[in-house]
Amino acid sequence: MKAITCSFSVNFRRAVCNAAAIRAYGSDVKRPDVKDSGLQKRSDKKHSNEDSLNSIKPHMRSGILSVVEKDNSGFPSYLILKETSPLLSQAMMDIKNKKRRQQNSSILLEGKRLIQDALNAGVKPKQIFFSQKRVLENLCLPEELRDLPATSTIFYKAPYKMIQLFSETETSQGIMGIFEIPTIDHRVRKNAFPITVICDNIREPGNLGAVLRTVTAVGASQVILMKGCTNLWGDKVLRAGCGAHFRMKIISDVSWSFLENIKGQVCLADNNVSNIDYSNIDEDTNVNVFRKTAPIELPIAPYYEIDYCKTIPLILIIGGETHGLSDEGYEFARSRKGIRINIPLENGIESLNSATAVGILCFEAKKQMLNLIRSGDEIDKIEQVY
């Protein structure tokens, strides 16, 4: 009986071992089709990402979390940055430092609209940082940017809080780009009105940007910025200009001697109705900047009585709110028998902001020019009939 029991125990243990071996073999055979395929894909993806990272320049790898290659929909390759990445912070420090910004010939553009305007104008981007893929998807990118490989990409996906940290706006749109300072086309746009606006002593960035935006909206032929105006490519000027920089012929940092050969009717936007003695005015007195004593006596008239089509082109000189028109501006007008234009104001308001003033004058001039064109068309029609 004991021998039978021992024989049964041995046979049972052999059967259990054989069954375990069969199950182990079966699971080993099936594993590549089920679990190992997922592991293999993850492994391949990991190796692919590592290969992509290795292809990036060594000094940049530490700030990169992963690399995303161009997909079938045409979305460009981009790098995903770590929260501790120095790439964005270094780029922002360089662009916000005046000396480095000038050395690199770079400008900072924020928001989809301004970046799209620059791309449409053919301005070359150096780096574009975005917080979400959909933000970049809304841009119409040229093919050459979409086809850039990961090793040459200019697109970086960064956490929103990093972009907001360096944003100049209260609420960032989640996208900002560093672009090369464009070479402005100095040819006059087709169908532009023969109006040249000269900005004299405009030193407030938001004000200059608003002037550029207004003049561009009128359809004037060109804007000239005299020495002493604020930087044309400053952050605030760019934002206030709303794309005017890329749509208008603008010549900046100009000296008055450069305008010796310019011809046309010269008008100064000036609310100085009469000369005022400032010697007895207290320092705390709020003085209208347009009412400083004119260094040169010129005829003055309200803006609605001026014939802006008398001599074409029209040259309109607008001064800044703080410093007003310069002595050189007055001399330039005197040498060309110019006039001063006054905008009558009511209710104790002594001056308008420069952008508002230039808008009133430019649209009035445009209205007269359009009326002249229409009257000419009517004369042509009458001559054809008779």
Contacts in CASP RR format, 6 or more apart in sequence:
PFRMAT RR
TARGET T0000
AUTHOR 0000-0000-0000
METHOD contacts of the structure
MODEL  1
MKAITCSFSVNFRRAVCNAAAIRAYGSDVKRPDVKDSGLQKRSDKKHSNE
DSLNSIKPHMRSGILSVVEKDNSGFPSYLILKETSPLLSQAMMDIKNKKR
RQQNSSILLEGKRLIQDALNAGVKPKQIFFSQKRVLENLCLPEELRDLPA
TSTIFYKAPYKMIQLFSETETSQGIMGIFEIPTIDHRVRKNAFPITVICD
NIREPGNLGAVLRTVTAVGASQVILMKGCTNLWGDKVLRAGCGAHFRMKI
ISDVSWSFLENIKGQVCLADNNVSNIDYSNIDEDTNVNVFRKTAPIELPI
APYYEIDYCKTIPLILIIGGETHGLSDEGYEFARSRKGIRINIPLENGIE
SLNSATAVGILCFEAKKQMLNLIRSGDEIDKIEQVY
49 66 0 8 1.000
49 67 0 8 1.000
52 66 0 8 1.000
52 67 0 8 1.000
52 69 0 8 1.000
52 150 0 8 1.000
53 61 0 8 1.000
53 64 0 8 1.000
53 66 0 8 1.000
53 67 0 8 1.000
54 61 0 8 1.000
55 150 0 8 1.000
55 151 0 8 1.000
56 64 0 8 1.000
56 67 0 8 1.000
56 79 0 8 1.000
56 150 0 8 1.000
56 151 0 8 1.000
60 87 0 8 1.000
62 85 0 8 1.000
62 86 0 8 1.000
63 81 0 8 1.000
63 82 0 8 1.000
63 84 0 8 1.000
63 85 0 8 1.000
63 86 0 8 1.000
63 87 0 8 1.000
64 79 0 8 1.000
64 80 0 8 1.000
64 81 0 8 1.000
64 82 0 8 1.000
64 85 0 8 1.000
64 87 0 8 1.000
65 80 0 8 1.000
65 81 0 8 1.000
65 82 0 8 1.000
65 85 0 8 1.000
66 79 0 8 1.000
66 80 0 8 1.000
67 77 0 8 1.000
67 79 0 8 1.000
67 80 0 8 1.000
67 150 0 8 1.000
68 77 0 8 1.000
68 78 0 8 1.000
68 79 0 8 1.000
68 80 0 8 1.000
68 150 0 8 1.000
68 157 0 8 1.000
69 77 0 8 1.000
69 149 0 8 1.000
69 150 0 8 1.000
70 76 0 8 1.000
70 77 0 8 1.000
70 146 0 8 1.000
70 147 0 8 1.000
70 149 0 8 1.000
74 146 0 8 1.000
75 133 0 8 1.000
75 136 0 8 1.000
75 137 0 8 1.000
75 146 0 8 1.000
76 136 0 8 1.000
76 141 0 8 1.000
76 145 0 8 1.000
76 146 0 8 1.000
76 147 0 8 1.000
76 148 0 8 1.000
76 153 0 8 1.000
76 155 0 8 1.000
77 148 0 8 1.000
77 149 0 8 1.000
77 150 0 8 1.000
77 153 0 8 1.000
77 155 0 8 1.000
78 136 0 8 1.000
78 150 0 8 1.000
78 153 0 8 1.000
78 155 0 8 1.000
78 156 0 8 1.000
78 157 0 8 1.000
79 150 0 8 1.000
79 153 0 8 1.000
79 155 0 8 1.000
79 156 0 8 1.000
79 157 0 8 1.000
80 156 0 8 1.000
80 157 0 8 1.000
81 87 0 8 1.000
81 88 0 8 1.000
81 156 0 8 1.000
81 157 0 8 1.000
81 158 0 8 1.000
81 159 0 8 1.000
81 162 0 8 1.000
83 159 0 8 1.000
83 162 0 8 1.000
85 158 0 8 1.000
85 162 0 8 1.000
87 156 0 8 1.000
88 129 0 8 1.000
88 156 0 8 1.000
88 158 0 8 1.000
88 162 0 8 1.000
88 163 0 8 1.000
88 166 0 8 1.000
89 162 0 8 1.000
89 166 0 8 1.000
91 127 0 8 1.000
91 129 0 8 1.000
91 178 0 8 1.000
92 108 0 8 1.000
92 166 0 8 1.000
93 100 0 8 1.000
94 100 0 8 1.000
94 101 0 8 1.000
94 104 0 8 1.000
94 106 0 8 1.000
95 101 0 8 1.000
95 104 0 8 1.000
95 106 0 8 1.000
95 107 0 8 1.000
95 108 0 8 1.000
95 178 0 8 1.000
96 108 0 8 1.000
96 166 0 8 1.000
101 107 0 8 1.000
105 180 0 8 1.000
105 181 0 8 1.000
106 126 0 8 1.000
106 178 0 8 1.000
106 179 0 8 1.000
106 180 0 8 1.000
106 181 0 8 1.000
107 178 0 8 1.000
107 179 0 8 1.000
107 180 0 8 1.000
107 181 0 8 1.000
107 233 0 8 1.000
107 234 0 8 1.000
107 238 0 8 1.000
108 176 0 8 1.000
108 177 0 8 1.000
108 178 0 8 1.000
108 179 0 8 1.000
108 235 0 8 1.000
108 238 0 8 1.000
109 115 0 8 1.000
109 118 0 8 1.000
109 176 0 8 1.000
109 177 0 8 1.000
109 178 0 8 1.000
109 179 0 8 1.000
109 238 0 8 1.000
110 167 0 8 1.000
110 168 0 8 1.000
110 169 0 8 1.000
110 172 0 8 1.000
110 173 0 8 1.000
110 175 0 8 1.000
110 176 0 8 1.000
110 177 0 8 1.000
110 235 0 8 1.000
110 239 0 8 1.000
111 172 0 8 1.000
111 173 0 8 1.000
111 174 0 8 1.000
111 175 0 8 1.000
111 176 0 8 1.000
112 135 0 8 1.000
112 138 0 8 1.000
112 139 0 8 1.000
112 173 0 8 1.000
112 175 0 8 1.000
113 242 0 8 1.000
113 243 0 8 1.000
114 238 0 8 1.000
114 239 0 8 1.000
114 242 0 8 1.000
114 243 0 8 1.000
115 125 0 8 1.000
115 128 0 8 1.000
115 139 0 8 1.000
115 175 0 8 1.000
115 176 0 8 1.000
115 177 0 8 1.000
116 139 0 8 1.000
116 140 0 8 1.000
117 243 0 8 1.000
117 246 0 8 1.000
117 247 0 8 1.000
118 125 0 8 1.000
118 179 0 8 1.000
118 182 0 8 1.000
118 243 0 8 1.000
118 246 0 8 1.000
119 125 0 8 1.000
119 139 0 8 1.000
119 140 0 8 1.000
119 141 0 8 1.000
119 142 0 8 1.000
120 140 0 8 1.000
120 246 0 8 1.000
121 182 0 8 1.000
121 246 0 8 1.000
121 247 0 8 1.000
122 142 0 8 1.000
122 182 0 8 1.000
123 179 0 8 1.000
123 180 0 8 1.000
123 182 0 8 1.000
123 246 0 8 1.000
124 179 0 8 1.000
124 180 0 8 1.000
124 182 0 8 1.000
125 145 0 8 1.000
125 154 0 8 1.000
125 177 0 8 1.000
125 178 0 8 1.000
125 179 0 8 1.000
125 180 0 8 1.000
126 154 0 8 1.000
126 177 0 8 1.000
126 178 0 8 1.000
126 179 0 8 1.000
126 180 0 8 1.000
127 154 0 8 1.000
127 156 0 8 1.000
127 177 0 8 1.000
127 178 0 8 1.000
128 136 0 8 1.000
128 154 0 8 1.000
128 155 0 8 1.000
128 156 0 8 1.000
128 175 0 8 1.000
128 176 0 8 1.000
128 177 0 8 1.000
128 178 0 8 1.000
129 156 0 8 1.000
129 157 0 8 1.000
129 158 0 8 1.000
129 163 0 8 1.000
129 175 0 8 1.000
129 176 0 8 1.000
129 177 0 8 1.000
130 136 0 8 1.000
130 155 0 8 1.000
130 156 0 8 1.000
130 157 0 8 1.000
130 158 0 8 1.000
130 163 0 8 1.000
130 174 0 8 1.000
130 175 0 8 1.000
131 157 0 8 1.000
131 158 0 8 1.000
131 159 0 8 1.000
131 160 0 8 1.000
131 163 0 8 1.000
131 174 0 8 1.000
131 175 0 8 1.000
132 157 0 8 1.000
132 160 0 8 1.000
132 174 0 8 1.000
133 157 0 8 1.000
135 173 0 8 1.000
135 174 0 8 1.000
135 175 0 8 1.000
136 155 0 8 1.000
136 175 0 8 1.000
145 154 0 8 1.000
148 154 0 8 1.000
160 172 0 8 1.000
160 174 0 8 1.000
163 172 0 8 1.000
163 174 0 8 1.000
163 175 0 8 1.000
163 176 0 8 1.000
164 171 0 8 1.000
164 172 0 8 1.000
164 174 0 8 1.000
166 176 0 8 1.000
167 174 0 8 1.000
167 176 0 8 1.000
168 235 0 8 1.000
168 236 0 8 1.000
168 239 0 8 1.000
169 239 0 8 1.000
181 233 0 8 1.000
182 245 0 8 1.000
182 246 0 8 1.000
184 245 0 8 1.000
184 249 0 8 1.000
184 250 0 8 1.000
184 251 0 8 1.000
185 249 0 8 1.000
186 249 0 8 1.000
186 251 0 8 1.000
187 249 0 8 1.000
188 221 0 8 1.000
188 222 0 8 1.000
188 249 0 8 1.000
189 219 0 8 1.000
189 221 0 8 1.000
189 247 0 8 1.000
189 248 0 8 1.000
189 249 0 8 1.000
192 219 0 8 1.000
192 220 0 8 1.000
192 221 0 8 1.000
192 222 0 8 1.000
193 218 0 8 1.000
193 219 0 8 1.000
193 220 0 8 1.000
193 221 0 8 1.000
193 365 0 8 1.000
193 366 0 8 1.000
193 369 0 8 1.000
194 221 0 8 1.000
194 312 0 8 1.000
194 313 0 8 1.000
194 314 0 8 1.000
194 369 0 8 1.000
195 215 0 8 1.000
195 218 0 8 1.000
195 219 0 8 1.000
195 220 0 8 1.000
195 221 0 8 1.000
195 313 0 8 1.000
195 314 0 8 1.000
195 316 0 8 1.000
195 362 0 8 1.000
195 365 0 8 1.000
195 366 0 8 1.000
196 220 0 8 1.000
196 221 0 8 1.000
196 222 0 8 1.000
196 223 0 8 1.000
196 224 0 8 1.000
196 262 0 8 1.000
196 313 0 8 1.000
196 314 0 8 1.000
196 315 0 8 1.000
196 316 0 8 1.000
197 211 0 8 1.000
197 215 0 8 1.000
197 220 0 8 1.000
197 222 0 8 1.000
197 223 0 8 1.000
197 224 0 8 1.000
197 316 0 8 1.000
197 317 0 8 1.000
197 318 0 8 1.000
197 358 0 8 1.000
197 362 0 8 1.000
198 223 0 8 1.000
198 224 0 8 1.000
198 226 0 8 1.000
198 259 0 8 1.000
198 315 0 8 1.000
198 316 0 8 1.000
198 317 0 8 1.000
198 318 0 8 1.000
199 208 0 8 1.000
199 211 0 8 1.000
199 223 0 8 1.000
199 224 0 8 1.000
199 225 0 8 1.000
199 226 0 8 1.000
199 229 0 8 1.000
199 318 0 8 1.000
199 319 0 8 1.000
199 320 0 8 1.000
200 226 0 8 1.000
200 229 0 8 1.000
200 317 0 8 1.000
200 318 0 8 1.000
200 319 0 8 1.000
200 320 0 8 1.000
200 324 0 8 1.000
200 325 0 8 1.000
200 326 0 8 1.000
200 328 0 8 1.000
200 329 0 8 1.000
201 226 0 8 1.000
201 228 0 8 1.000
201 229 0 8 1.000
201 319 0 8 1.000
201 320 0 8 1.000
201 322 0 8 1.000
201 323 0 8 1.000
201 324 0 8 1.000
201 325 0 8 1.000
201 326 0 8 1.000
202 208 0 8 1.000
202 211 0 8 1.000
202 225 0 8 1.000
202 229 0 8 1.000
202 230 0 8 1.000
202 318 0 8 1.000
202 319 0 8 1.000
202 320 0 8 1.000
202 354 0 8 1.000
203 228 0 8 1.000
203 229 0 8 1.000
203 230 0 8 1.000
203 320 0 8 1.000
203 322 0 8 1.000
203 323 0 8 1.000
204 230 0 8 1.000
204 320 0 8 1.000
204 321 0 8 1.000
204 322 0 8 1.000
205 230 0 8 1.000
205 231 0 8 1.000
205 234 0 8 1.000
205 235 0 8 1.000
205 236 0 8 1.000
205 237 0 8 1.000
205 240 0 8 1.000
206 236 0 8 1.000
206 237 0 8 1.000
206 239 0 8 1.000
206 240 0 8 1.000
207 240 0 8 1.000
207 320 0 8 1.000
207 321 0 8 1.000
207 353 0 8 1.000
207 354 0 8 1.000
207 355 0 8 1.000
208 225 0 8 1.000
208 229 0 8 1.000
208 230 0 8 1.000
208 232 0 8 1.000
208 237 0 8 1.000
208 240 0 8 1.000
209 236 0 8 1.000
209 237 0 8 1.000
209 238 0 8 1.000
209 240 0 8 1.000
209 241 0 8 1.000
209 244 0 8 1.000
209 355 0 8 1.000
210 240 0 8 1.000
210 241 0 8 1.000
210 353 0 8 1.000
210 354 0 8 1.000
210 355 0 8 1.000
211 223 0 8 1.000
211 318 0 8 1.000
211 354 0 8 1.000
211 355 0 8 1.000
211 358 0 8 1.000
212 223 0 8 1.000
212 237 0 8 1.000
212 240 0 8 1.000
212 241 0 8 1.000
212 244 0 8 1.000
212 245 0 8 1.000
212 248 0 8 1.000
212 250 0 8 1.000
213 240 0 8 1.000
213 241 0 8 1.000
213 242 0 8 1.000
213 243 0 8 1.000
213 244 0 8 1.000
213 355 0 8 1.000
214 355 0 8 1.000
214 358 0 8 1.000
214 359 0 8 1.000
214 362 0 8 1.000
215 223 0 8 1.000
215 244 0 8 1.000
215 248 0 8 1.000
215 358 0 8 1.000
215 359 0 8 1.000
215 362 0 8 1.000
216 241 0 8 1.000
216 243 0 8 1.000
216 244 0 8 1.000
216 247 0 8 1.000
216 248 0 8 1.000
218 359 0 8 1.000
218 362 0 8 1.000
218 363 0 8 1.000
218 366 0 8 1.000
219 366 0 8 1.000
220 248 0 8 1.000
220 362 0 8 1.000
221 249 0 8 1.000
221 313 0 8 1.000
222 248 0 8 1.000
222 249 0 8 1.000
222 250 0 8 1.000
222 251 0 8 1.000
223 248 0 8 1.000
223 249 0 8 1.000
223 250 0 8 1.000
223 251 0 8 1.000
224 250 0 8 1.000
224 251 0 8 1.000
224 252 0 8 1.000
224 254 0 8 1.000
224 259 0 8 1.000
225 232 0 8 1.000
225 250 0 8 1.000
225 251 0 8 1.000
225 252 0 8 1.000
225 253 0 8 1.000
225 254 0 8 1.000
226 254 0 8 1.000
226 255 0 8 1.000
226 256 0 8 1.000
226 326 0 8 1.000
226 328 0 8 1.000
227 253 0 8 1.000
227 254 0 8 1.000
227 255 0 8 1.000
229 252 0 8 1.000
230 237 0 8 1.000
231 237 0 8 1.000
232 245 0 8 1.000
232 250 0 8 1.000
232 252 0 8 1.000
232 253 0 8 1.000
233 245 0 8 1.000
238 245 0 8 1.000
256 328 0 8 1.000
256 329 0 8 1.000
256 331 0 8 1.000
256 332 0 8 1.000
259 332 0 8 1.000
262 315 0 8 1.000
263 313 0 8 1.000
264 311 0 8 1.000
264 312 0 8 1.000
264 313 0 8 1.000
264 314 0 8 1.000
264 315 0 8 1.000
264 336 0 8 1.000
265 308 0 8 1.000
265 310 0 8 1.000
265 311 0 8 1.000
265 312 0 8 1.000
265 313 0 8 1.000
265 314 0 8 1.000
265 315 0 8 1.000
265 338 0 8 1.000
266 315 0 8 1.000
266 317 0 8 1.000
266 332 0 8 1.000
266 333 0 8 1.000
266 336 0 8 1.000
266 337 0 8 1.000
266 338 0 8 1.000
266 339 0 8 1.000
267 306 0 8 1.000
267 308 0 8 1.000
267 314 0 8 1.000
267 315 0 8 1.000
267 316 0 8 1.000
267 317 0 8 1.000
267 333 0 8 1.000
267 338 0 8 1.000
267 339 0 8 1.000
267 340 0 8 1.000
267 341 0 8 1.000
267 361 0 8 1.000
268 298 0 8 1.000
268 317 0 8 1.000
268 325 0 8 1.000
268 329 0 8 1.000
268 330 0 8 1.000
268 333 0 8 1.000
268 338 0 8 1.000
268 339 0 8 1.000
268 340 0 8 1.000
268 341 0 8 1.000
269 316 0 8 1.000
269 317 0 8 1.000
269 318 0 8 1.000
269 319 0 8 1.000
269 341 0 8 1.000
269 343 0 8 1.000
269 354 0 8 1.000
269 357 0 8 1.000
269 358 0 8 1.000
269 361 0 8 1.000
270 290 0 8 1.000
270 294 0 8 1.000
270 300 0 8 1.000
270 325 0 8 1.000
270 340 0 8 1.000
270 341 0 8 1.000
270 342 0 8 1.000
271 288 0 8 1.000
271 290 0 8 1.000
271 291 0 8 1.000
271 342 0 8 1.000
271 343 0 8 1.000
271 345 0 8 1.000
271 350 0 8 1.000
271 351 0 8 1.000
272 290 0 8 1.000
272 291 0 8 1.000
272 292 0 8 1.000
272 293 0 8 1.000
272 294 0 8 1.000
272 300 0 8 1.000
272 340 0 8 1.000
273 291 0 8 1.000
273 300 0 8 1.000
273 342 0 8 1.000
275 293 0 8 1.000
275 294 0 8 1.000
276 291 0 8 1.000
276 292 0 8 1.000
276 293 0 8 1.000
277 293 0 8 1.000
278 287 0 8 1.000
278 292 0 8 1.000
278 293 0 8 1.000
281 287 0 8 1.000
288 350 0 8 1.000
288 351 0 8 1.000
289 320 0 8 1.000
289 321 0 8 1.000
289 322 0 8 1.000
289 323 0 8 1.000
289 324 0 8 1.000
289 351 0 8 1.000
290 324 0 8 1.000
290 350 0 8 1.000
290 351 0 8 1.000
291 350 0 8 1.000
291 351 0 8 1.000
292 324 0 8 1.000
294 330 0 8 1.000
294 340 0 8 1.000
295 327 0 8 1.000
295 330 0 8 1.000
295 331 0 8 1.000
296 327 0 8 1.000
296 330 0 8 1.000
296 331 0 8 1.000
296 333 0 8 1.000
296 334 0 8 1.000
298 330 0 8 1.000
298 333 0 8 1.000
298 334 0 8 1.000
298 338 0 8 1.000
298 339 0 8 1.000
298 340 0 8 1.000
299 338 0 8 1.000
299 339 0 8 1.000
299 340 0 8 1.000
300 339 0 8 1.000
300 340 0 8 1.000
300 341 0 8 1.000
300 342 0 8 1.000
301 339 0 8 1.000
301 340 0 8 1.000
301 341 0 8 1.000
301 342 0 8 1.000
302 341 0 8 1.000
302 342 0 8 1.000
302 343 0 8 1.000
302 344 0 8 1.000
303 341 0 8 1.000
303 342 0 8 1.000
303 343 0 8 1.000
303 360 0 8 1.000
303 361 0 8 1.000
303 364 0 8 1.000
304 364 0 8 1.000
306 339 0 8 1.000
306 341 0 8 1.000
306 364 0 8 1.000
307 368 0 8 1.000
308 314 0 8 1.000
308 364 0 8 1.000
308 365 0 8 1.000
308 368 0 8 1.000
308 369 0 8 1.000
309 365 0 8 1.000
309 368 0 8 1.000
309 369 0 8 1.000
309 372 0 8 1.000
314 365 0 8 1.000
315 336 0 8 1.000
316 358 0 8 1.000
316 361 0 8 1.000
316 362 0 8 1.000
316 365 0 8 1.000
317 325 0 8 1.000
317 329 0 8 1.000
317 332 0 8 1.000
317 333 0 8 1.000
318 354 0 8 1.000
318 357 0 8 1.000
318 358 0 8 1.000
318 361 0 8 1.000
319 325 0 8 1.000
319 354 0 8 1.000
320 354 0 8 1.000
321 351 0 8 1.000
321 353 0 8 1.000
321 354 0 8 1.000
333 339 0 8 1.000
333 340 0 8 1.000
341 361 0 8 1.000
343 352 0 8 1.000
343 357 0 8 1.000
343 360 0 8 1.000
343 361 0 8 1.000
345 351 0 8 1.000
345 352 0 8 1.000
352 360 0 8 1.000
END
